[in-house]
Every structure is written in structure tokens, then in C-alpha cells.
Amino acid sequence: MTLSNREVADIFAAVADSMEILGEDKFRSLAYRRAAEAIADLPMPLRDYQRGTRLKTSQASARRSPKRSPLFSIPASYRSTSA
């Protein structure tokens, strides 16, 4: 299943909301909120950036953490356990 930019942005906004409710670092929650806004405003689908049409990731970073997205990661404590 591929998420739209809006859906990904909504996830980031929800993480920011959760962080604020839990009283976590305000600068970190602000970073998630800004990321949500940036993703929502992207001119192309996020998956196209991930494929490398505009953003490049080094092979070294891909080898270091193969399970993490090169564009973003959500802390495990905020990930949904239902899939």
C-alpha cells in the first residue's frame, strides 16, 4: 500500500500532536510539524523522491540501516502496532 503525501503528512502531524500532549521536547515536535507541512507541499509524490528522482542517498548509509527509510523515520514509541 502506498500512502499519499497528505497521508504521510497527517502521520507526521499526529506524531507532533502526540509529542506535545506528552510534554516532549517542543523543538522536536516542531520539527515533525514542519516536516508534515513540507511533505504536504511537495510537488511530486513522496515515493518518487524515495526512488531517487530528486534525492540521493549514499550506498553507505543504506548499508548501515537497511530497514530505515532514507527520507524519515518515526521513533518506535510513536509507531502503530497494528498493520
Secondary structure, DSSP 4 states (H G I P E B T S, - for coil): -PPPHHHHHHHHHHHHHHHHHTT--HHHHHHHHHHHHHHHT-SS-HHHHHTTSS----HHHHHH-TTS-SS----GGGS-S--
